[in-house]
Amino acid sequence: MSQSLIWNRKDLIDIEPLSRPEIETIFRAATAFKQAMEADNKKQPYLEGRTVVNLFLEPSTRTRLAFEVAASRLSADTITVTGEASSLTKGETLRDTARNMEALRADMIVMRHAASGAPNYLSKVVDIPVINAGDGSHAHPTQALLDAFTLLEKLGSLEGKKITILGDILFSRVARSNISCLQKLGAEVTVAGPSTLVPKRFERMGVKVSHRLKEALTDADAVMLLRIQHERQTATHFPSIGEYTSMFGLNKARAAWLKPGAIIMHPGPINRGVEIDSELADSSQSVILRQVTNGIVIRMAVLHLCFCAHHKQTVHLP
């Protein structure tokens, strides 16, 4: 069926420019795709005959596979290019790599890059849609969207809900995108962890900053755990992994500070026994695997909407 949806963007680079109606448009499309997937699990025809290039120049498992599955479920052909398998290792510029993909008649590029701003730069270089799959410490828009979508499924609304993001905030693109997305949907966000990883300057984003775990968890409707981003740190920000866990790791005793039935989330990869105990990661409170499944339908929605906007087509949904 055709839908009158608010979406005119060929690219998805960041959460910040999106309006609440645009975010809700993505969720409407994702809901339609999820209902269809649960009903008959058939592929949808909306990108049939099209080619999606996954340009992943930084390691990834969940995000890369979810984009591959999403494109495949939309009936697109998918090509994944990793950093070590590209001509970038031979000195080719990112611009030339992308322009060559466009010349090879790719219809969309999904990009992950270690440098903040790389997908935005790419979107100015090529005429086809560019989707940011994570850039440096800057943004990870589809992760934030799938996290919020998962929360909405469980909580019904985010208006006035208390969401705590716990862990390495300083180096986390997931945290930045989630803060923006959750606030646009009416949630109250607390960021928590050691002061070296959760500096007070995050208060400028309108969040509460806490360095005391009990304070951060008490009465929270959901807690989102983040791993330590060792690959982006140039110095040690706490004495040891063991000391981080002893002060900020989520275990059963500390989870009791949350509201009864509060949701436990993690974008992955999980460092079990560090930021979260296995008992909690695998508990009924955990929606970690639901997040992974929802990552498929959110990315189907983003691919479909950006493609339709680029080609000025009416959006059709199952």
N, C-alpha and C positions, 0 to 999 in steps of 0.2 A: 504494500500500500504506500501511496505517496504521503509525505508529511510536510506541514508548514513549520519548518524548524529555523531557529535563529542561528545561522552560521554562515559567515562570508569569508572565512580565512582559508587561504590555501596552505598555510604553514601552521604548525604548533611548535612554538619555541619556548614559551614560558607560560606560567599560570598568571603572572601579574597583570598582563593586558586584558585578560578575559573578564567579561561581566558575569554576574551570577546567572542570567538567562542563558549565556553561552555554555557555562558549565552544566546547567540543567539540561540543555540540548544534548550534550554528550551523554549524559546519564539516561535520557529517554531512548537514544539510539542503542546504548549498551543494554538497557533493559529489554528492548525488542530482540536484540541478538541473543541474549541469554535465554529468553523464553523460547525462542525458536530452537536453540541448541538443546535445551532440556526436553523439548517436545519430540524432535525427530533426529537431532544430531547431524542433519544434512548440511552440506556446504551452501553458501549463499552465492548468487551469481554476479554480485555488484562490481567486482573487479576482474571479471572473466576476460582473458585476452590481454591483461595488463601485467606489467613487470614491476615489482617492488624490490629495490636494492637495499639491503641492510648493510650499511657501512659502519662496522663496529671496530673502531680503532682503539678501543680500551676493552679489557676483559669483561665478559658478561655471560651469565647462564640464563637466569629467569627472563630478563628483559629481551634478550636476543631470541630465545625460543618462543616467548609469548608473541613477539612481532612476527616471527616466521609462521606460527600457527594461525595467528589472526589473518595474515595476508592469504594464507592457504585456504582458510575457511571462507574467505571472500572470493575464492576461485582465482586468485592472482598467481602468477609464477613468481617465485622468490629466488633471489641470488644474495648470498651472504659473503661479504668481503671483510676479512680481518686485517689488522694492521700489518702483521708479518707476511701476509699473502698479497699485499698490495704493492704498487710501484712507489708508494711513499717511502719505502725502505731504500729505494734507489735515488731518492732526491726529488721525485715528482712533487709538485705543490698540491695542496688540497684543492685549490681551484681547478687545476688541470685534471686531477682525478675525477672531480665531480662533473666537469664539462664533458669529459670523455664518456662518463656514464650516461649523460644526457644525450650525447651523440649516438650512443648505442641503443637509444630509444627506451631508456628506463622511464617509467611513468611517475615514480615517487622514490625519494631517498629517505630512509630512516637512519639517523646518525647518532653514534655515541663517540665522544671525543674527550680526551683528558684536559683539553684547553677550554676554559670558560669562554663562551661567545662564538665558538666554532660553528655550531649549527645556524646561528643568526647570520654569520658571515656567509655561509653556504647558501642560505635562502636568498641573499642578494645577488649571488653569482649565477644561479640556475633559475630557469623559468618553471620548473616542475615543483610540486609540493615537497617540503622538507619537514620531517618530524624529529624533534629532539628526543633522543633516547637517553639523555644524560650528558651534561657537559661540565667537566671539572667540578668545582664546588658550587656552581651557579644554579642549575635547575634540573629537575627530573619531572617534567609535567605529567606524563602518563602514570608515574608511580603515585603522585599525589592524587590524581583523579581516581585511580583504582582504590586507593586507601579511603578516600571520602565516600566513594560508591559503596564500599564494604561497610563502612560505619552507618551509612543511611539504611542499608538493608537490615542491620541489627537494631538500630536505635530509632528508625522512623524519621527523625529530624535531627539536625545538628544545632538548632537554635538554642542557645544557652547551655549546651552540653560542654562539660569540662574534659578537655583532651590534653594529656601530658605526653610530651615527646622527650624521651630519656636517653641520654648517651652523648655521642660526639656531635654536637650541634655545629660547632665552629667550621668543620670541614665537610658538612653534609649537605649536598644538593637536595636530598630527599626532605630534610628538615625545612629548608627554605621554601621549597614548593608546597609542602604540606601546610606550613604556617599561612601562606597566602590563600590557599584553597579553603582551608578550614575556616579562616576568618570571613571569607566571602560568603560562606554558608551559615554564619552566625555562631560558630563555636568560640568558646573561651580557651585559649591555648596557653599552656605552661611549658617552658623548656627547662630541663633539669639535667644536672650532671656536675662534674668538678668545675670549679671556676675557670680553670685553664681551657676547658672545652666549651663552656657556656658563659662567655663574658657578658657583663651587664649591658653592653651596647645593643644586644638583641632586644632590649626593652623598647628601642626606637621602632621596632616592627609591631608594637602594640601587644606583645606577649608578656606574661609574667616570667621572670627568671628566678629559679630556685636552685640553691646548692645543698638543700636538705631534702633527703629522699622522702621521709615521712610526710613532710609538708607538701611535696609535689604530688604524692600519690593519694593522699586523703581525699575521699569523695570524688575521685576522678571517674568519669564514665568509661574512659578507655585510656590505655597507655600504649604508646608506640615505642618499642625498643629500637635503638640504632647501634650498629657495631662501631668499633673504633676504626676510623679511616686511616690506617697506618700508611697506605700508599700515597696519601696527600700530605702527611705530616713531615716537616723538615727537622723537627726536634721532639724530644720526649715531653709529653704534656701531663704525665702522672708517673709516680715512682715505678709501678709495675702493674702487670695485668691482675695479679692476685690482689693488690691493694685496691684497684678499681672495682673488682668484683666484691670485695668485702664491704665497700662503701655504697656502691651503686648497682650491683647486680640484683636482678629481680628473682627472689625465691619465694617459697610458699608463705613464709612468715610475713614478708613485706607485701606480698600480694593481698594480704588480709586488710591492708590499709585502704584498698580500693573499695568503691561501692560494691555491694553484693551483685554478682553477675557481670561485673565490668569486663570489657573486652580487652584482650591482649593481642597486640599486633607486632609484626616485624617484617620489613621489606626484604630481608635476606641479603646476603647469606648469614645464617645464624652461627654465632660462636657459642655453642652450648657450654654452659658452665661458666661463661664470662658475663655477658649482659643478661642472660636468662638461663634458668635451670631447665633441663630437659622435661622435668615433670610438668612445668607450666607451658612450655612450648607445645607439648602434646596433649594439653588438657582441654576440657570442654569450653573453657573461656577463650582459648586461642582460636583466632580466625586466620592464621598464617597461610594455610593451604587454600582457604576461600579467597584470600588476596591473590594468590597465584592464578586461580581460575578466573577471577574477575579481571585480571590483567589481560586475558584474551579478549573479552567482550569490549572492554574499554578501548583497547587498541584497534579492534574492528571498527568501532564507532569513529575513532579519530581518523583512521585511514579513509573510511567511506565519506565522512563529512568533508575532509580536506580535498579529496578527489572531486567530489561533486561541486564544491565551491570553485575550484580551479577551472573546471570545465563548464561552470554555470549550468549545472544540471539540477533537476528536481531531486530531492532526497527521497529515495524509496526504502522502506523498511519491511521486514517480514510481517 
